[in-house]
Amino acid sequence: MPVDIGDHVRLATSDFEQGELESALLHALQAGVGTRDRIVRTIEDYLWVIEPMVSMGANLETTTFDMVRLAKRPSRFSEIVYEVFRTRLAHGEPFPEGVGIEASVAPHHRSWRIAEGEINFPDTICLTRIPRITINF
């Protein structure tokens, strides 16, 4: 039986609450279907919702994350979410070396870890696609 959008949202939320961050991210990203262009555009259209959950003050529209090398696209947040997180997780591939998810140490505390050749996004990235689905229903 195929998993529908609502199931992906519920599974993303449940996995996130259980600390299963990669599984939560995969379900959240699978809830939004479409082409690369559509998914990237949707993320960019809703950065105003995503930024408070993820960025902690960084402007995700203009910031490039040069420590993340993408094959053919600039290293913008929306492209990283699509290429690194959505595509790799959907294909069962590991994240590139130096890219990961930083687990929160407390419910209202999140952090990025950025160092030479390394970036760990906050675990709230797992829910970045859910606002789009909620808004469209």
Chimera marker file (.cmm) of the C-alpha trace (Angstrom):
<marker_set name="trace">
<marker id="1" x="0.000" y="0.000" z="0.000" r="1" g="1" b="0" radius="0.5"/>
<marker id="2" x="1.527" y="3.345" z="-1.019" r="1" g="1" b="0" radius="0.5"/>
<marker id="3" x="2.209" y="5.987" z="1.601" r="1" g="1" b="0" radius="0.5"/>
<marker id="4" x="0.238" y="9.199" z="0.995" r="1" g="1" b="0" radius="0.5"/>
<marker id="5" x="1.235" y="12.773" z="1.833" r="1" g="1" b="0" radius="0.5"/>
<marker id="6" x="-0.545" y="12.731" z="5.198" r="1" g="1" b="0" radius="0.5"/>
<marker id="7" x="1.241" y="9.507" z="6.175" r="1" g="1" b="0" radius="0.5"/>
<marker id="8" x="4.616" y="11.037" z="5.303" r="1" g="1" b="0" radius="0.5"/>
<marker id="9" x="3.822" y="14.075" z="7.468" r="1" g="1" b="0" radius="0.5"/>
<marker id="10" x="2.743" y="11.893" z="10.409" r="1" g="1" b="0" radius="0.5"/>
<marker id="11" x="5.803" y="9.646" z="10.038" r="1" g="1" b="0" radius="0.5"/>
<marker id="12" x="8.120" y="12.663" z="9.789" r="1" g="1" b="0" radius="0.5"/>
<marker id="13" x="6.684" y="14.118" z="12.986" r="1" g="1" b="0" radius="0.5"/>
<marker id="14" x="6.806" y="10.781" z="14.832" r="1" g="1" b="0" radius="0.5"/>
<marker id="15" x="10.364" y="10.006" z="13.733" r="1" g="1" b="0" radius="0.5"/>
<marker id="16" x="11.504" y="13.516" z="14.657" r="1" g="1" b="0" radius="0.5"/>
<marker id="17" x="10.022" y="13.164" z="18.156" r="1" g="1" b="0" radius="0.5"/>
<marker id="18" x="11.852" y="9.823" z="18.553" r="1" g="1" b="0" radius="0.5"/>
<marker id="19" x="15.162" y="11.332" z="17.476" r="1" g="1" b="0" radius="0.5"/>
<marker id="20" x="15.268" y="9.472" z="14.138" r="1" g="1" b="0" radius="0.5"/>
<marker id="21" x="16.433" y="12.553" z="12.247" r="1" g="1" b="0" radius="0.5"/>
<marker id="22" x="17.373" y="11.055" z="8.876" r="1" g="1" b="0" radius="0.5"/>
<marker id="23" x="14.108" y="9.112" z="8.693" r="1" g="1" b="0" radius="0.5"/>
<marker id="24" x="12.143" y="12.217" z="9.711" r="1" g="1" b="0" radius="0.5"/>
<marker id="25" x="13.872" y="14.260" z="7.044" r="1" g="1" b="0" radius="0.5"/>
<marker id="26" x="13.232" y="11.621" z="4.392" r="1" g="1" b="0" radius="0.5"/>
<marker id="27" x="9.494" y="11.482" z="5.213" r="1" g="1" b="0" radius="0.5"/>
<marker id="28" x="9.202" y="15.270" z="5.333" r="1" g="1" b="0" radius="0.5"/>
<marker id="29" x="10.863" y="15.602" z="1.948" r="1" g="1" b="0" radius="0.5"/>
<marker id="30" x="8.889" y="12.726" z="0.407" r="1" g="1" b="0" radius="0.5"/>
<marker id="31" x="5.656" y="14.455" z="1.404" r="1" g="1" b="0" radius="0.5"/>
<marker id="32" x="6.391" y="17.084" z="-1.238" r="1" g="1" b="0" radius="0.5"/>
<marker id="33" x="6.420" y="15.543" z="-4.682" r="1" g="1" b="0" radius="0.5"/>
<marker id="34" x="7.498" y="17.104" z="-7.921" r="1" g="1" b="0" radius="0.5"/>
<marker id="35" x="10.443" y="17.944" z="-10.086" r="1" g="1" b="0" radius="0.5"/>
<marker id="36" x="13.680" y="19.413" z="-8.792" r="1" g="1" b="0" radius="0.5"/>
<marker id="37" x="12.674" y="22.848" z="-10.066" r="1" g="1" b="0" radius="0.5"/>
<marker id="38" x="9.268" y="22.691" z="-8.374" r="1" g="1" b="0" radius="0.5"/>
<marker id="39" x="10.657" y="21.497" z="-5.054" r="1" g="1" b="0" radius="0.5"/>
<marker id="40" x="13.500" y="24.056" z="-5.014" r="1" g="1" b="0" radius="0.5"/>
<marker id="41" x="11.089" y="26.861" z="-5.964" r="1" g="1" b="0" radius="0.5"/>
<marker id="42" x="8.654" y="25.791" z="-3.214" r="1" g="1" b="0" radius="0.5"/>
<marker id="43" x="11.415" y="25.848" z="-0.607" r="1" g="1" b="0" radius="0.5"/>
<marker id="44" x="12.493" y="29.303" z="-1.799" r="1" g="1" b="0" radius="0.5"/>
<marker id="45" x="8.883" y="30.564" z="-1.787" r="1" g="1" b="0" radius="0.5"/>
<marker id="46" x="8.473" y="29.490" z="1.834" r="1" g="1" b="0" radius="0.5"/>
<marker id="47" x="11.826" y="30.562" z="3.259" r="1" g="1" b="0" radius="0.5"/>
<marker id="48" x="9.910" y="33.101" z="5.357" r="1" g="1" b="0" radius="0.5"/>
<marker id="49" x="8.410" y="30.116" z="7.227" r="1" g="1" b="0" radius="0.5"/>
<marker id="50" x="11.518" y="27.948" z="7.174" r="1" g="1" b="0" radius="0.5"/>
<marker id="51" x="14.052" y="30.564" z="8.341" r="1" g="1" b="0" radius="0.5"/>
<marker id="52" x="12.699" y="30.942" z="11.910" r="1" g="1" b="0" radius="0.5"/>
<marker id="53" x="12.777" y="27.145" z="12.359" r="1" g="1" b="0" radius="0.5"/>
<marker id="54" x="16.225" y="26.574" z="10.901" r="1" g="1" b="0" radius="0.5"/>
<marker id="55" x="18.401" y="29.604" z="10.317" r="1" g="1" b="0" radius="0.5"/>
<marker id="56" x="18.630" y="31.428" z="13.651" r="1" g="1" b="0" radius="0.5"/>
<marker id="57" x="19.205" y="34.718" z="11.894" r="1" g="1" b="0" radius="0.5"/>
<marker id="58" x="20.980" y="33.598" z="8.714" r="1" g="1" b="0" radius="0.5"/>
<marker id="59" x="19.408" y="34.812" z="5.499" r="1" g="1" b="0" radius="0.5"/>
<marker id="60" x="18.766" y="31.515" z="3.708" r="1" g="1" b="0" radius="0.5"/>
<marker id="61" x="17.795" y="33.287" z="0.510" r="1" g="1" b="0" radius="0.5"/>
<marker id="62" x="21.175" y="34.920" z="-0.069" r="1" g="1" b="0" radius="0.5"/>
<marker id="63" x="23.613" y="32.740" z="1.911" r="1" g="1" b="0" radius="0.5"/>
<marker id="64" x="25.665" y="30.197" z="0.013" r="1" g="1" b="0" radius="0.5"/>
<marker id="65" x="27.214" y="27.265" z="1.822" r="1" g="1" b="0" radius="0.5"/>
<marker id="66" x="30.448" y="26.843" z="-0.109" r="1" g="1" b="0" radius="0.5"/>
<marker id="67" x="31.600" y="23.961" z="2.086" r="1" g="1" b="0" radius="0.5"/>
<marker id="68" x="28.847" y="21.864" z="0.441" r="1" g="1" b="0" radius="0.5"/>
<marker id="69" x="29.822" y="21.054" z="-3.120" r="1" g="1" b="0" radius="0.5"/>
<marker id="70" x="26.901" y="20.463" z="-5.463" r="1" g="1" b="0" radius="0.5"/>
<marker id="71" x="27.406" y="18.954" z="-8.909" r="1" g="1" b="0" radius="0.5"/>
<marker id="72" x="25.738" y="21.571" z="-11.091" r="1" g="1" b="0" radius="0.5"/>
<marker id="73" x="24.027" y="24.096" z="-8.826" r="1" g="1" b="0" radius="0.5"/>
<marker id="74" x="25.050" y="26.887" z="-6.451" r="1" g="1" b="0" radius="0.5"/>
<marker id="75" x="25.230" y="25.809" z="-2.807" r="1" g="1" b="0" radius="0.5"/>
<marker id="76" x="22.075" y="27.633" z="-1.711" r="1" g="1" b="0" radius="0.5"/>
<marker id="77" x="19.901" y="26.254" z="1.082" r="1" g="1" b="0" radius="0.5"/>
<marker id="78" x="17.073" y="25.150" z="-1.243" r="1" g="1" b="0" radius="0.5"/>
<marker id="79" x="19.464" y="23.319" z="-3.567" r="1" g="1" b="0" radius="0.5"/>
<marker id="80" x="21.196" y="21.590" z="-0.637" r="1" g="1" b="0" radius="0.5"/>
<marker id="81" x="17.873" y="20.431" z="0.797" r="1" g="1" b="0" radius="0.5"/>
<marker id="82" x="16.948" y="18.979" z="-2.583" r="1" g="1" b="0" radius="0.5"/>
<marker id="83" x="20.236" y="17.478" z="-3.766" r="1" g="1" b="0" radius="0.5"/>
<marker id="84" x="21.934" y="16.480" z="-0.530" r="1" g="1" b="0" radius="0.5"/>
<marker id="85" x="19.010" y="15.621" z="1.719" r="1" g="1" b="0" radius="0.5"/>
<marker id="86" x="16.067" y="14.657" z="-0.498" r="1" g="1" b="0" radius="0.5"/>
<marker id="87" x="17.848" y="12.931" z="-3.366" r="1" g="1" b="0" radius="0.5"/>
<marker id="88" x="20.517" y="11.136" z="-1.350" r="1" g="1" b="0" radius="0.5"/>
<marker id="89" x="18.110" y="9.918" z="1.330" r="1" g="1" b="0" radius="0.5"/>
<marker id="90" x="15.570" y="8.776" z="-1.249" r="1" g="1" b="0" radius="0.5"/>
<marker id="91" x="18.289" y="6.773" z="-3.027" r="1" g="1" b="0" radius="0.5"/>
<marker id="92" x="19.756" y="5.369" z="0.171" r="1" g="1" b="0" radius="0.5"/>
<marker id="93" x="23.018" y="7.255" z="-0.271" r="1" g="1" b="0" radius="0.5"/>
<marker id="94" x="24.973" y="8.747" z="2.644" r="1" g="1" b="0" radius="0.5"/>
<marker id="95" x="25.365" y="12.475" z="3.066" r="1" g="1" b="0" radius="0.5"/>
<marker id="96" x="28.576" y="13.872" z="1.572" r="1" g="1" b="0" radius="0.5"/>
<marker id="97" x="31.560" y="13.947" z="3.889" r="1" g="1" b="0" radius="0.5"/>
<marker id="98" x="31.319" y="16.929" z="6.229" r="1" g="1" b="0" radius="0.5"/>
<marker id="99" x="27.535" y="17.363" z="5.888" r="1" g="1" b="0" radius="0.5"/>
<marker id="100" x="25.132" y="16.230" z="8.584" r="1" g="1" b="0" radius="0.5"/>
<marker id="101" x="22.347" y="17.051" z="10.995" r="1" g="1" b="0" radius="0.5"/>
<marker id="102" x="23.041" y="18.484" z="14.448" r="1" g="1" b="0" radius="0.5"/>
<marker id="103" x="20.707" y="17.053" z="17.122" r="1" g="1" b="0" radius="0.5"/>
<marker id="104" x="19.117" y="19.543" z="19.521" r="1" g="1" b="0" radius="0.5"/>
<marker id="105" x="20.279" y="19.344" z="23.112" r="1" g="1" b="0" radius="0.5"/>
<marker id="106" x="16.997" y="20.764" z="24.468" r="1" g="1" b="0" radius="0.5"/>
<marker id="107" x="13.485" y="21.311" z="23.055" r="1" g="1" b="0" radius="0.5"/>
<marker id="108" x="13.963" y="25.004" z="22.289" r="1" g="1" b="0" radius="0.5"/>
<marker id="109" x="17.694" y="24.944" z="21.579" r="1" g="1" b="0" radius="0.5"/>
<marker id="110" x="19.110" y="24.314" z="18.140" r="1" g="1" b="0" radius="0.5"/>
<marker id="111" x="22.498" y="24.864" z="16.623" r="1" g="1" b="0" radius="0.5"/>
<marker id="112" x="24.556" y="24.699" z="13.473" r="1" g="1" b="0" radius="0.5"/>
<marker id="113" x="28.054" y="23.312" z="13.496" r="1" g="1" b="0" radius="0.5"/>
<marker id="114" x="30.236" y="24.976" z="10.903" r="1" g="1" b="0" radius="0.5"/>
<marker id="115" x="33.954" y="24.345" z="10.561" r="1" g="1" b="0" radius="0.5"/>
<marker id="116" x="36.525" y="24.052" z="7.797" r="1" g="1" b="0" radius="0.5"/>
<marker id="117" x="34.977" y="21.658" z="5.268" r="1" g="1" b="0" radius="0.5"/>
<marker id="118" x="32.069" y="20.775" z="7.565" r="1" g="1" b="0" radius="0.5"/>
<marker id="119" x="28.496" y="21.861" z="8.125" r="1" g="1" b="0" radius="0.5"/>
<marker id="120" x="25.836" y="20.251" z="10.281" r="1" g="1" b="0" radius="0.5"/>
<marker id="121" x="22.387" y="21.722" z="9.845" r="1" g="1" b="0" radius="0.5"/>
<marker id="122" x="20.073" y="21.942" z="12.897" r="1" g="1" b="0" radius="0.5"/>
<marker id="123" x="17.654" y="19.046" z="13.299" r="1" g="1" b="0" radius="0.5"/>
<marker id="124" x="14.744" y="21.401" z="12.643" r="1" g="1" b="0" radius="0.5"/>
<marker id="125" x="15.626" y="21.017" z="8.959" r="1" g="1" b="0" radius="0.5"/>
<marker id="126" x="13.626" y="17.778" z="9.230" r="1" g="1" b="0" radius="0.5"/>
<marker id="127" x="10.402" y="19.774" z="9.245" r="1" g="1" b="0" radius="0.5"/>
<marker id="128" x="11.203" y="22.241" z="6.474" r="1" g="1" b="0" radius="0.5"/>
<marker id="129" x="8.692" y="20.827" z="4.008" r="1" g="1" b="0" radius="0.5"/>
<marker id="130" x="5.749" y="20.396" z="6.392" r="1" g="1" b="0" radius="0.5"/>
<marker id="131" x="4.697" y="24.093" z="6.334" r="1" g="1" b="0" radius="0.5"/>
<marker id="132" x="4.144" y="23.859" z="2.555" r="1" g="1" b="0" radius="0.5"/>
<marker id="133" x="1.779" y="20.943" z="2.932" r="1" g="1" b="0" radius="0.5"/>
<marker id="134" x="-0.127" y="22.570" z="5.766" r="1" g="1" b="0" radius="0.5"/>
<marker id="135" x="-0.527" y="25.801" z="3.820" r="1" g="1" b="0" radius="0.5"/>
<marker id="136" x="-1.813" y="24.038" z="0.687" r="1" g="1" b="0" radius="0.5"/>
<marker id="137" x="-4.519" y="21.940" z="2.395" r="1" g="1" b="0" radius="0.5"/>
<link id1="1" id2="2" r="1" g="1" b="0" radius="0.2"/>
<link id1="2" id2="3" r="1" g="1" b="0" radius="0.2"/>
<link id1="3" id2="4" r="1" g="1" b="0" radius="0.2"/>
<link id1="4" id2="5" r="1" g="1" b="0" radius="0.2"/>
<link id1="5" id2="6" r="1" g="1" b="0" radius="0.2"/>
<link id1="6" id2="7" r="1" g="1" b="0" radius="0.2"/>
<link id1="7" id2="8" r="1" g="1" b="0" radius="0.2"/>
<link id1="8" id2="9" r="1" g="1" b="0" radius="0.2"/>
<link id1="9" id2="10" r="1" g="1" b="0" radius="0.2"/>
<link id1="10" id2="11" r="1" g="1" b="0" radius="0.2"/>
<link id1="11" id2="12" r="1" g="1" b="0" radius="0.2"/>
<link id1="12" id2="13" r="1" g="1" b="0" radius="0.2"/>
<link id1="13" id2="14" r="1" g="1" b="0" radius="0.2"/>
<link id1="14" id2="15" r="1" g="1" b="0" radius="0.2"/>
<link id1="15" id2="16" r="1" g="1" b="0" radius="0.2"/>
<link id1="16" id2="17" r="1" g="1" b="0" radius="0.2"/>
<link id1="17" id2="18" r="1" g="1" b="0" radius="0.2"/>
<link id1="18" id2="19" r="1" g="1" b="0" radius="0.2"/>
<link id1="19" id2="20" r="1" g="1" b="0" radius="0.2"/>
<link id1="20" id2="21" r="1" g="1" b="0" radius="0.2"/>
<link id1="21" id2="22" r="1" g="1" b="0" radius="0.2"/>
<link id1="22" id2="23" r="1" g="1" b="0" radius="0.2"/>
<link id1="23" id2="24" r="1" g="1" b="0" radius="0.2"/>
<link id1="24" id2="25" r="1" g="1" b="0" radius="0.2"/>
<link id1="25" id2="26" r="1" g="1" b="0" radius="0.2"/>
<link id1="26" id2="27" r="1" g="1" b="0" radius="0.2"/>
<link id1="27" id2="28" r="1" g="1" b="0" radius="0.2"/>
<link id1="28" id2="29" r="1" g="1" b="0" radius="0.2"/>
<link id1="29" id2="30" r="1" g="1" b="0" radius="0.2"/>
<link id1="30" id2="31" r="1" g="1" b="0" radius="0.2"/>
<link id1="31" id2="32" r="1" g="1" b="0" radius="0.2"/>
<link id1="32" id2="33" r="1" g="1" b="0" radius="0.2"/>
<link id1="33" id2="34" r="1" g="1" b="0" radius="0.2"/>
<link id1="34" id2="35" r="1" g="1" b="0" radius="0.2"/>
<link id1="35" id2="36" r="1" g="1" b="0" radius="0.2"/>
<link id1="36" id2="37" r="1" g="1" b="0" radius="0.2"/>
<link id1="37" id2="38" r="1" g="1" b="0" radius="0.2"/>
<link id1="38" id2="39" r="1" g="1" b="0" radius="0.2"/>
<link id1="39" id2="40" r="1" g="1" b="0" radius="0.2"/>
<link id1="40" id2="41" r="1" g="1" b="0" radius="0.2"/>
<link id1="41" id2="42" r="1" g="1" b="0" radius="0.2"/>
<link id1="42" id2="43" r="1" g="1" b="0" radius="0.2"/>
<link id1="43" id2="44" r="1" g="1" b="0" radius="0.2"/>
<link id1="44" id2="45" r="1" g="1" b="0" radius="0.2"/>
<link id1="45" id2="46" r="1" g="1" b="0" radius="0.2"/>
<link id1="46" id2="47" r="1" g="1" b="0" radius="0.2"/>
<link id1="47" id2="48" r="1" g="1" b="0" radius="0.2"/>
<link id1="48" id2="49" r="1" g="1" b="0" radius="0.2"/>
<link id1="49" id2="50" r="1" g="1" b="0" radius="0.2"/>
<link id1="50" id2="51" r="1" g="1" b="0" radius="0.2"/>
<link id1="51" id2="52" r="1" g="1" b="0" radius="0.2"/>
<link id1="52" id2="53" r="1" g="1" b="0" radius="0.2"/>
<link id1="53" id2="54" r="1" g="1" b="0" radius="0.2"/>
<link id1="54" id2="55" r="1" g="1" b="0" radius="0.2"/>
<link id1="55" id2="56" r="1" g="1" b="0" radius="0.2"/>
<link id1="56" id2="57" r="1" g="1" b="0" radius="0.2"/>
<link id1="57" id2="58" r="1" g="1" b="0" radius="0.2"/>
<link id1="58" id2="59" r="1" g="1" b="0" radius="0.2"/>
<link id1="59" id2="60" r="1" g="1" b="0" radius="0.2"/>
<link id1="60" id2="61" r="1" g="1" b="0" radius="0.2"/>
<link id1="61" id2="62" r="1" g="1" b="0" radius="0.2"/>
<link id1="62" id2="63" r="1" g="1" b="0" radius="0.2"/>
<link id1="63" id2="64" r="1" g="1" b="0" radius="0.2"/>
<link id1="64" id2="65" r="1" g="1" b="0" radius="0.2"/>
<link id1="65" id2="66" r="1" g="1" b="0" radius="0.2"/>
<link id1="66" id2="67" r="1" g="1" b="0" radius="0.2"/>
<link id1="67" id2="68" r="1" g="1" b="0" radius="0.2"/>
<link id1="68" id2="69" r="1" g="1" b="0" radius="0.2"/>
<link id1="69" id2="70" r="1" g="1" b="0" radius="0.2"/>
<link id1="70" id2="71" r="1" g="1" b="0" radius="0.2"/>
<link id1="71" id2="72" r="1" g="1" b="0" radius="0.2"/>
<link id1="72" id2="73" r="1" g="1" b="0" radius="0.2"/>
<link id1="73" id2="74" r="1" g="1" b="0" radius="0.2"/>
<link id1="74" id2="75" r="1" g="1" b="0" radius="0.2"/>
<link id1="75" id2="76" r="1" g="1" b="0" radius="0.2"/>
<link id1="76" id2="77" r="1" g="1" b="0" radius="0.2"/>
<link id1="77" id2="78" r="1" g="1" b="0" radius="0.2"/>
<link id1="78" id2="79" r="1" g="1" b="0" radius="0.2"/>
<link id1="79" id2="80" r="1" g="1" b="0" radius="0.2"/>
<link id1="80" id2="81" r="1" g="1" b="0" radius="0.2"/>
<link id1="81" id2="82" r="1" g="1" b="0" radius="0.2"/>
<link id1="82" id2="83" r="1" g="1" b="0" radius="0.2"/>
<link id1="83" id2="84" r="1" g="1" b="0" radius="0.2"/>
<link id1="84" id2="85" r="1" g="1" b="0" radius="0.2"/>
<link id1="85" id2="86" r="1" g="1" b="0" radius="0.2"/>
<link id1="86" id2="87" r="1" g="1" b="0" radius="0.2"/>
<link id1="87" id2="88" r="1" g="1" b="0" radius="0.2"/>
<link id1="88" id2="89" r="1" g="1" b="0" radius="0.2"/>
<link id1="89" id2="90" r="1" g="1" b="0" radius="0.2"/>
<link id1="90" id2="91" r="1" g="1" b="0" radius="0.2"/>
<link id1="91" id2="92" r="1" g="1" b="0" radius="0.2"/>
<link id1="92" id2="93" r="1" g="1" b="0" radius="0.2"/>
<link id1="93" id2="94" r="1" g="1" b="0" radius="0.2"/>
<link id1="94" id2="95" r="1" g="1" b="0" radius="0.2"/>
<link id1="95" id2="96" r="1" g="1" b="0" radius="0.2"/>
<link id1="96" id2="97" r="1" g="1" b="0" radius="0.2"/>
<link id1="97" id2="98" r="1" g="1" b="0" radius="0.2"/>
<link id1="98" id2="99" r="1" g="1" b="0" radius="0.2"/>
<link id1="99" id2="100" r="1" g="1" b="0" radius="0.2"/>
<link id1="100" id2="101" r="1" g="1" b="0" radius="0.2"/>
<link id1="101" id2="102" r="1" g="1" b="0" radius="0.2"/>
<link id1="102" id2="103" r="1" g="1" b="0" radius="0.2"/>
<link id1="103" id2="104" r="1" g="1" b="0" radius="0.2"/>
<link id1="104" id2="105" r="1" g="1" b="0" radius="0.2"/>
<link id1="105" id2="106" r="1" g="1" b="0" radius="0.2"/>
<link id1="106" id2="107" r="1" g="1" b="0" radius="0.2"/>
<link id1="107" id2="108" r="1" g="1" b="0" radius="0.2"/>
<link id1="108" id2="109" r="1" g="1" b="0" radius="0.2"/>
<link id1="109" id2="110" r="1" g="1" b="0" radius="0.2"/>
<link id1="110" id2="111" r="1" g="1" b="0" radius="0.2"/>
<link id1="111" id2="112" r="1" g="1" b="0" radius="0.2"/>
<link id1="112" id2="113" r="1" g="1" b="0" radius="0.2"/>
<link id1="113" id2="114" r="1" g="1" b="0" radius="0.2"/>
<link id1="114" id2="115" r="1" g="1" b="0" radius="0.2"/>
<link id1="115" id2="116" r="1" g="1" b="0" radius="0.2"/>
<link id1="116" id2="117" r="1" g="1" b="0" radius="0.2"/>
<link id1="117" id2="118" r="1" g="1" b="0" radius="0.2"/>
<link id1="118" id2="119" r="1" g="1" b="0" radius="0.2"/>
<link id1="119" id2="120" r="1" g="1" b="0" radius="0.2"/>
<link id1="120" id2="121" r="1" g="1" b="0" radius="0.2"/>
<link id1="121" id2="122" r="1" g="1" b="0" radius="0.2"/>
<link id1="122" id2="123" r="1" g="1" b="0" radius="0.2"/>
<link id1="123" id2="124" r="1" g="1" b="0" radius="0.2"/>
<link id1="124" id2="125" r="1" g="1" b="0" radius="0.2"/>
<link id1="125" id2="126" r="1" g="1" b="0" radius="0.2"/>
<link id1="126" id2="127" r="1" g="1" b="0" radius="0.2"/>
<link id1="127" id2="128" r="1" g="1" b="0" radius="0.2"/>
<link id1="128" id2="129" r="1" g="1" b="0" radius="0.2"/>
<link id1="129" id2="130" r="1" g="1" b="0" radius="0.2"/>
<link id1="130" id2="131" r="1" g="1" b="0" radius="0.2"/>
<link id1="131" id2="132" r="1" g="1" b="0" radius="0.2"/>
<link id1="132" id2="133" r="1" g="1" b="0" radius="0.2"/>
<link id1="133" id2="134" r="1" g="1" b="0" radius="0.2"/>
<link id1="134" id2="135" r="1" g="1" b="0" radius="0.2"/>
<link id1="135" id2="136" r="1" g="1" b="0" radius="0.2"/>
<link id1="136" id2="137" r="1" g="1" b="0" radius="0.2"/>
</marker_set>
